[in-house]
């Protein structure tokens, strides 16, 4: 029961409805998006190779 109460309290405290001012989200360039995808694919490949060795 304590877990559910704490989860509900955190959800209420971190709710966007409680935000006083809207937060500006910066636009992302296409190059940054491709770099992020390449980084994730590279990390997945490294993890896959390390798990194959065992």
PDB file with SEQRES, HELIX, SHEET and CRYST1 records, atoms N, CA, C and O in Angstrom:
SEQRES   1 A   54  UNK UNK UNK UNK UNK UNK UNK UNK UNK UNK UNK UNK UNK          
SEQRES   2 A   54  UNK UNK UNK UNK UNK UNK UNK UNK UNK UNK UNK UNK UNK          
SEQRES   3 A   54  UNK UNK UNK UNK UNK UNK UNK UNK UNK UNK UNK UNK UNK          
SEQRES   4 A   54  UNK UNK UNK UNK UNK UNK UNK UNK UNK UNK UNK UNK UNK          
SEQRES   5 A   54  UNK UNK                                                      
HELIX    1 AA1 UNK A    2  UNK A   13  1                                  12    
HELIX    2 AA2 UNK A   16  UNK A   18  5                                   3    
HELIX    3 AA3 UNK A   30  UNK A   53  1                                  24    
CRYST1    1.000    1.000    1.000  90.00  90.00  90.00 P 1           1          
ATOM      1  N   UNK A   1       0.822  -1.190   0.000  1.00  0.00           N  
ATOM      2  CA  UNK A   1       0.000   0.000   0.000  1.00  0.00           C  
ATOM      3  C   UNK A   1       0.868   1.258   0.000  1.00  0.00           C  
ATOM      4  O   UNK A   1       0.550   2.247  -0.661  1.00  0.00           O  
ATOM      5  N   UNK A   2       1.959   1.205   0.744  1.00  0.00           N  
ATOM      6  CA  UNK A   2       2.858   2.354   0.824  1.00  0.00           C  
ATOM      7  C   UNK A   2       3.442   2.674  -0.550  1.00  0.00           C  
ATOM      8  O   UNK A   2       3.650   3.837  -0.896  1.00  0.00           O  
ATOM      9  N   UNK A   3       3.703   1.618  -1.329  1.00  0.00           N  
ATOM     10  CA  UNK A   3       4.269   1.803  -2.662  1.00  0.00           C  
ATOM     11  C   UNK A   3       3.320   2.595  -3.561  1.00  0.00           C  
ATOM     12  O   UNK A   3       3.755   3.462  -4.320  1.00  0.00           O  
ATOM     13  N   UNK A   4       2.017   2.292  -3.472  1.00  0.00           N  
ATOM     14  CA  UNK A   4       1.036   2.978  -4.303  1.00  0.00           C  
ATOM     15  C   UNK A   4       0.866   4.434  -3.887  1.00  0.00           C  
ATOM     16  O   UNK A   4       0.701   5.311  -4.736  1.00  0.00           O  
ATOM     17  N   UNK A   5       0.907   4.688  -2.603  1.00  0.00           N  
ATOM     18  CA  UNK A   5       0.771   6.064  -2.108  1.00  0.00           C  
ATOM     19  C   UNK A   5       1.968   6.900  -2.546  1.00  0.00           C  
ATOM     20  O   UNK A   5       1.807   8.038  -2.987  1.00  0.00           O  
ATOM     21  N   UNK A   6       3.168   6.336  -2.425  1.00  0.00           N  
ATOM     22  CA  UNK A   6       4.362   7.072  -2.850  1.00  0.00           C  
ATOM     23  C   UNK A   6       4.365   7.306  -4.357  1.00  0.00           C  
ATOM     24  O   UNK A   6       4.765   8.375  -4.819  1.00  0.00           O  
ATOM     25  N   UNK A   7       3.923   6.314  -5.121  1.00  0.00           N  
ATOM     26  CA  UNK A   7       3.852   6.474  -6.573  1.00  0.00           C  
ATOM     27  C   UNK A   7       2.876   7.578  -6.951  1.00  0.00           C  
ATOM     28  O   UNK A   7       3.170   8.397  -7.822  1.00  0.00           O  
ATOM     29  N   UNK A   8       1.726   7.605  -6.306  1.00  0.00           N  
ATOM     30  CA  UNK A   8       0.734   8.649  -6.584  1.00  0.00           C  
ATOM     31  C   UNK A   8       1.257  10.023  -6.186  1.00  0.00           C  
ATOM     32  O   UNK A   8       1.025  11.002  -6.896  1.00  0.00           O  
ATOM     33  N   UNK A   9       1.959  10.106  -5.059  1.00  0.00           N  
ATOM     34  CA  UNK A   9       2.499  11.392  -4.614  1.00  0.00           C  
ATOM     35  C   UNK A   9       3.547  11.914  -5.590  1.00  0.00           C  
ATOM     36  O   UNK A   9       3.564  13.102  -5.910  1.00  0.00           O  
ATOM     37  N   UNK A  10       4.410  11.037  -6.056  1.00  0.00           N  
ATOM     38  CA  UNK A  10       5.437  11.457  -7.018  1.00  0.00           C  
ATOM     39  C   UNK A  10       4.791  11.874  -8.333  1.00  0.00           C  
ATOM     40  O   UNK A  10       5.221  12.846  -8.955  1.00  0.00           O  
ATOM     41  N   UNK A  11       3.755  11.143  -8.763  1.00  0.00           N  
ATOM     42  CA  UNK A  11       3.062  11.503 -10.002  1.00  0.00           C  
ATOM     43  C   UNK A  11       2.411  12.875  -9.890  1.00  0.00           C  
ATOM     44  O   UNK A  11       2.428  13.650 -10.847  1.00  0.00           O  
ATOM     45  N   UNK A  12       1.841  13.180  -8.734  1.00  0.00           N  
ATOM     46  CA  UNK A  12       1.223  14.494  -8.555  1.00  0.00           C  
ATOM     47  C   UNK A  12       2.265  15.606  -8.479  1.00  0.00           C  
ATOM     48  O   UNK A  12       2.055  16.694  -9.016  1.00  0.00           O  
ATOM     49  N   UNK A  13       3.382  15.335  -7.817  1.00  0.00           N  
ATOM     50  CA  UNK A  13       4.412  16.362  -7.668  1.00  0.00           C  
ATOM     51  C   UNK A  13       5.124  16.653  -8.981  1.00  0.00           C  
ATOM     52  O   UNK A  13       5.539  17.787  -9.221  1.00  0.00           O  
ATOM     53  N   UNK A  14       5.269  15.648  -9.831  1.00  0.00           N  
ATOM     54  CA  UNK A  14       6.003  15.847 -11.077  1.00  0.00           C  
ATOM     55  C   UNK A  14       5.078  16.112 -12.256  1.00  0.00           C  
ATOM     56  O   UNK A  14       5.522  16.111 -13.404  1.00  0.00           O  
ATOM     57  N   UNK A  15       3.815  16.337 -11.988  1.00  0.00           N  
ATOM     58  CA  UNK A  15       2.843  16.552 -13.054  1.00  0.00           C  
ATOM     59  C   UNK A  15       3.106  17.875 -13.765  1.00  0.00           C  
ATOM     60  O   UNK A  15       3.409  18.877 -13.119  1.00  0.00           O  
ATOM     61  N   UNK A  16       2.991  17.884 -15.093  1.00  0.00           N  
ATOM     62  CA  UNK A  16       3.152  19.149 -15.829  1.00  0.00           C  
ATOM     63  C   UNK A  16       2.082  20.177 -15.470  1.00  0.00           C  
ATOM     64  O   UNK A  16       2.276  21.373 -15.688  1.00  0.00           O  
ATOM     65  N   UNK A  17       0.959  19.723 -14.925  1.00  0.00           N  
ATOM     66  CA  UNK A  17      -0.101  20.660 -14.549  1.00  0.00           C  
ATOM     67  C   UNK A  17       0.345  21.592 -13.431  1.00  0.00           C  
ATOM     68  O   UNK A  17      -0.204  22.684 -13.280  1.00  0.00           O  
ATOM     69  N   UNK A  18       1.327  21.176 -12.652  1.00  0.00           N  
ATOM     70  CA  UNK A  18       1.827  21.996 -11.553  1.00  0.00           C  
ATOM     71  C   UNK A  18       2.867  23.009 -12.022  1.00  0.00           C  
ATOM     72  O   UNK A  18       3.263  23.883 -11.250  1.00  0.00           O  
ATOM     73  N   UNK A  19       3.310  22.911 -13.254  1.00  0.00           N  
ATOM     74  CA  UNK A  19       4.343  23.822 -13.756  1.00  0.00           C  
ATOM     75  C   UNK A  19       3.771  25.234 -13.873  1.00  0.00           C  
ATOM     76  O   UNK A  19       2.673  25.424 -14.397  1.00  0.00           O  
ATOM     77  N   UNK A  20       4.512  26.207 -13.390  1.00  0.00           N  
ATOM     78  CA  UNK A  20       4.038  27.590 -13.421  1.00  0.00           C  
ATOM     79  C   UNK A  20       4.161  28.186 -14.822  1.00  0.00           C  
ATOM     80  O   UNK A  20       3.245  28.857 -15.299  1.00  0.00           O  
ATOM     81  N   UNK A  21       5.279  27.943 -15.468  1.00  0.00           N  
ATOM     82  CA  UNK A  21       5.522  28.492 -16.796  1.00  0.00           C  
ATOM     83  C   UNK A  21       5.779  27.354 -17.776  1.00  0.00           C  
ATOM     84  O   UNK A  21       6.371  26.338 -17.410  1.00  0.00           O  
ATOM     85  N   UNK A  22       5.336  27.521 -19.018  1.00  0.00           N  
ATOM     86  CA  UNK A  22       5.647  26.487 -20.004  1.00  0.00           C  
ATOM     87  C   UNK A  22       7.151  26.438 -20.270  1.00  0.00           C  
ATOM     88  O   UNK A  22       7.820  27.471 -20.285  1.00  0.00           O  
ATOM     89  N   UNK A  23       7.659  25.264 -20.473  1.00  0.00           N  
ATOM     90  CA  UNK A  23       9.089  25.078 -20.706  1.00  0.00           C  
ATOM     91  C   UNK A  23       9.347  25.093 -22.204  1.00  0.00           C  
ATOM     92  O   UNK A  23       8.712  24.354 -22.956  1.00  0.00           O  
ATOM     93  N   UNK A  24      10.275  25.929 -22.634  1.00  0.00           N  
ATOM     94  CA  UNK A  24      10.641  25.972 -24.042  1.00  0.00           C  
ATOM     95  C   UNK A  24      11.496  24.762 -24.383  1.00  0.00           C  
ATOM     96  O   UNK A  24      12.497  24.488 -23.720  1.00  0.00           O  
ATOM     97  N   UNK A  25      11.093  24.042 -25.422  1.00  0.00           N  
ATOM     98  CA  UNK A  25      11.848  22.880 -25.868  1.00  0.00           C  
ATOM     99  C   UNK A  25      12.631  23.295 -27.107  1.00  0.00           C  
ATOM    100  O   UNK A  25      12.033  23.699 -28.104  1.00  0.00           O  
ATOM    101  N   UNK A  26      13.954  23.205 -27.061  1.00  0.00           N  
ATOM    102  CA  UNK A  26      14.735  23.612 -28.227  1.00  0.00           C  
ATOM    103  C   UNK A  26      14.535  22.643 -29.389  1.00  0.00           C  
ATOM    104  O   UNK A  26      14.341  21.444 -29.191  1.00  0.00           O  
ATOM    105  N   UNK A  27      14.584  23.184 -30.597  1.00  0.00           N  
ATOM    106  CA  UNK A  27      14.453  22.330 -31.774  1.00  0.00           C  
ATOM    107  C   UNK A  27      15.745  21.562 -31.988  1.00  0.00           C  
ATOM    108  O   UNK A  27      16.834  22.052 -31.688  1.00  0.00           O  
ATOM    109  N   UNK A  28      15.610  20.360 -32.507  1.00  0.00           N  
ATOM    110  CA  UNK A  28      16.771  19.511 -32.721  1.00  0.00           C  
ATOM    111  C   UNK A  28      17.088  19.466 -34.211  1.00  0.00           C  
ATOM    112  O   UNK A  28      16.198  19.263 -35.037  1.00  0.00           O  
ATOM    113  N   UNK A  29      18.350  19.655 -34.547  1.00  0.00           N  
ATOM    114  CA  UNK A  29      18.773  19.554 -35.934  1.00  0.00           C  
ATOM    115  C   UNK A  29      18.718  18.105 -36.391  1.00  0.00           C  
ATOM    116  O   UNK A  29      18.778  17.185 -35.576  1.00  0.00           O  
ATOM    117  N   UNK A  30      18.604  17.909 -37.705  1.00  0.00           N  
ATOM    118  CA  UNK A  30      18.553  16.555 -38.250  1.00  0.00           C  
ATOM    119  C   UNK A  30      19.863  15.823 -37.994  1.00  0.00           C  
ATOM    120  O   UNK A  30      19.862  14.621 -37.729  1.00  0.00           O  
ATOM    121  N   UNK A  31      20.977  16.538 -38.070  1.00  0.00           N  
ATOM    122  CA  UNK A  31      22.274  15.909 -37.835  1.00  0.00           C  
ATOM    123  C   UNK A  31      22.422  15.381 -36.423  1.00  0.00           C  
ATOM    124  O   UNK A  31      23.040  14.339 -36.203  1.00  0.00           O  
ATOM    125  N   UNK A  32      21.858  16.093 -35.476  1.00  0.00           N  
ATOM    126  CA  UNK A  32      21.915  15.646 -34.084  1.00  0.00           C  
ATOM    127  C   UNK A  32      21.088  14.379 -33.913  1.00  0.00           C  
ATOM    128  O   UNK A  32      21.476  13.477 -33.171  1.00  0.00           O  
ATOM    129  N   UNK A  33      19.958  14.308 -34.592  1.00  0.00           N  
ATOM    130  CA  UNK A  33      19.120  13.112 -34.530  1.00  0.00           C  
ATOM    131  C   UNK A  33      19.833  11.902 -35.095  1.00  0.00           C  
ATOM    132  O   UNK A  33      19.795  10.819 -34.510  1.00  0.00           O  
ATOM    133  N   UNK A  34      20.492  12.086 -36.248  1.00  0.00           N  
ATOM    134  CA  UNK A  34      21.242  10.977 -36.846  1.00  0.00           C  
ATOM    135  C   UNK A  34      22.397  10.553 -35.948  1.00  0.00           C  
ATOM    136  O   UNK A  34      22.686   9.362 -35.829  1.00  0.00           O  
ATOM    137  N   UNK A  35      23.051  11.509 -35.323  1.00  0.00           N  
ATOM    138  CA  UNK A  35      24.158  11.177 -34.421  1.00  0.00           C  
ATOM    139  C   UNK A  35      23.657  10.398 -33.210  1.00  0.00           C  
ATOM    140  O   UNK A  35      24.319   9.463 -32.757  1.00  0.00           O  
ATOM    141  N   UNK A  36      22.501  10.772 -32.686  1.00  0.00           N  
ATOM    142  CA  UNK A  36      21.943  10.055 -31.538  1.00  0.00           C  
ATOM    143  C   UNK A  36      21.575   8.627 -31.911  1.00  0.00           C  
ATOM    144  O   UNK A  36      21.817   7.698 -31.141  1.00  0.00           O  
ATOM    145  N   UNK A  37      20.991   8.453 -33.092  1.00  0.00           N  
ATOM    146  CA  UNK A  37      20.639   7.104 -33.548  1.00  0.00           C  
ATOM    147  C   UNK A  37      21.890   6.277 -33.767  1.00  0.00           C  
ATOM    148  O   UNK A  37      21.931   5.104 -33.394  1.00  0.00           O  
ATOM    149  N   UNK A  38      22.919   6.875 -34.371  1.00  0.00           N  
ATOM    150  CA  UNK A  38      24.170   6.149 -34.600  1.00  0.00           C  
ATOM    151  C   UNK A  38      24.823   5.750 -33.282  1.00  0.00           C  
ATOM    152  O   UNK A  38      25.385   4.660 -33.172  1.00  0.00           O  
ATOM    153  N   UNK A  39      24.751   6.616 -32.295  1.00  0.00           N  
ATOM    154  CA  UNK A  39      25.311   6.299 -30.981  1.00  0.00           C  
ATOM    155  C   UNK A  39      24.578   5.126 -30.339  1.00  0.00           C  
ATOM    156  O   UNK A  39      25.208   4.234 -29.771  1.00  0.00           O  
ATOM    157  N   UNK A  40      23.248   5.124 -30.427  1.00  0.00           N  
ATOM    158  CA  UNK A  40      22.473   4.020 -29.865  1.00  0.00           C  
ATOM    159  C   UNK A  40      22.744   2.711 -30.593  1.00  0.00           C  
ATOM    160  O   UNK A  40      22.861   1.662 -29.959  1.00  0.00           O  
ATOM    161  N   UNK A  41      22.845   2.761 -31.919  1.00  0.00           N  
ATOM    162  CA  UNK A  41      23.129   1.547 -32.692  1.00  0.00           C  
ATOM    163  C   UNK A  41      24.517   1.032 -32.360  1.00  0.00           C  
ATOM    164  O   UNK A  41      24.710  -0.176 -32.223  1.00  0.00           O  
ATOM    165  N   UNK A  42      25.484   1.925 -32.229  1.00  0.00           N  
ATOM    166  CA  UNK A  42      26.840   1.517 -31.869  1.00  0.00           C  
ATOM    167  C   UNK A  42      26.907   0.901 -30.486  1.00  0.00           C  
ATOM    168  O   UNK A  42      27.590  -0.103 -30.285  1.00  0.00           O  
ATOM    169  N   UNK A  43      26.208   1.490 -29.537  1.00  0.00           N  
ATOM    170  CA  UNK A  43      26.192   0.936 -28.179  1.00  0.00           C  
ATOM    171  C   UNK A  43      25.531  -0.435 -28.168  1.00  0.00           C  
ATOM    172  O   UNK A  43      25.991  -1.337 -27.468  1.00  0.00           O  
ATOM    173  N   UNK A  44      24.458  -0.602 -28.935  1.00  0.00           N  
ATOM    174  CA  UNK A  44      23.792  -1.907 -29.009  1.00  0.00           C  
ATOM    175  C   UNK A  44      24.709  -2.945 -29.635  1.00  0.00           C  
ATOM    176  O   UNK A  44      24.720  -4.099 -29.204  1.00  0.00           O  
ATOM    177  N   UNK A  45      25.485  -2.551 -30.653  1.00  0.00           N  
ATOM    178  CA  UNK A  45      26.409  -3.490 -31.291  1.00  0.00           C  
ATOM    179  C   UNK A  45      27.514  -3.912 -30.333  1.00  0.00           C  
ATOM    180  O   UNK A  45      27.896  -5.081 -30.302  1.00  0.00           O  
ATOM    181  N   UNK A  46      28.023  -2.978 -29.559  1.00  0.00           N  
ATOM    182  CA  UNK A  46      29.076  -3.309 -28.587  1.00  0.00           C  
ATOM    183  C   UNK A  46      28.537  -4.256 -27.520  1.00  0.00           C  
ATOM    184  O   UNK A  46      29.203  -5.224 -27.153  1.00  0.00           O  
ATOM    185  N   UNK A  47      27.344  -3.984 -27.025  1.00  0.00           N  
ATOM    186  CA  UNK A  47      26.750  -4.857 -26.004  1.00  0.00           C  
ATOM    187  C   UNK A  47      26.500  -6.248 -26.578  1.00  0.00           C  
ATOM    188  O   UNK A  47      26.736  -7.250 -25.903  1.00  0.00           O  
ATOM    189  N   UNK A  48      26.024  -6.313 -27.823  1.00  0.00           N  
ATOM    190  CA  UNK A  48      25.765  -7.603 -28.454  1.00  0.00           C  
ATOM    191  C   UNK A  48      27.052  -8.401 -28.611  1.00  0.00           C  
ATOM    192  O   UNK A  48      27.067  -9.604 -28.353  1.00  0.00           O  
ATOM    193  N   UNK A  49      28.134  -7.746 -29.031  1.00  0.00           N  
ATOM    194  CA  UNK A  49      29.411  -8.444 -29.209  1.00  0.00           C  
ATOM    195  C   UNK A  49      29.967  -8.933 -27.875  1.00  0.00           C  
ATOM    196  O   UNK A  49      30.509 -10.035 -27.791  1.00  0.00           O  
ATOM    197  N   UNK A  50      29.835  -8.128 -26.853  1.00  0.00           N  
ATOM    198  CA  UNK A  50      30.344  -8.542 -25.537  1.00  0.00           C  
ATOM    199  C   UNK A  50      29.544  -9.702 -24.973  1.00  0.00           C  
ATOM    200  O   UNK A  50      30.096 -10.561 -24.286  1.00  0.00           O  
ATOM    201  N   UNK A  51      28.243  -9.738 -25.257  1.00  0.00           N  
ATOM    202  CA  UNK A  51      27.429 -10.842 -24.741  1.00  0.00           C  
ATOM    203  C   UNK A  51      27.677 -12.128 -25.526  1.00  0.00           C  
ATOM    204  O   UNK A  51      27.458 -13.216 -24.993  1.00  0.00           O  
ATOM    205  N   UNK A  52      28.126 -12.034 -26.773  1.00  0.00           N  
ATOM    206  CA  UNK A  52      28.431 -13.226 -27.573  1.00  0.00           C  
ATOM    207  C   UNK A  52      29.699 -13.911 -27.083  1.00  0.00           C  
ATOM    208  O   UNK A  52      29.829 -15.129 -27.209  1.00  0.00           O  
ATOM    209  N   UNK A  53      30.624 -13.158 -26.532  1.00  0.00           N  
ATOM    210  CA  UNK A  53      31.903 -13.720 -26.087  1.00  0.00           C  
ATOM    211  C   UNK A  53      31.736 -14.660 -24.905  1.00  0.00           C  
ATOM    212  O   UNK A  53      32.526 -15.589 -24.742  1.00  0.00           O  
ATOM    213  N   UNK A  54      30.738 -14.440 -24.090  1.00  0.00           N  
ATOM    214  CA  UNK A  54      30.579 -15.226 -22.861  1.00  0.00           C  
ATOM    215  C   UNK A  54      30.019 -16.591 -23.115  1.00  0.00           C  
ATOM    216  O   UNK A  54      29.830 -17.365 -22.177  1.00  0.00           O  
TER     217      UNK A  54                                                      
END                                                                             
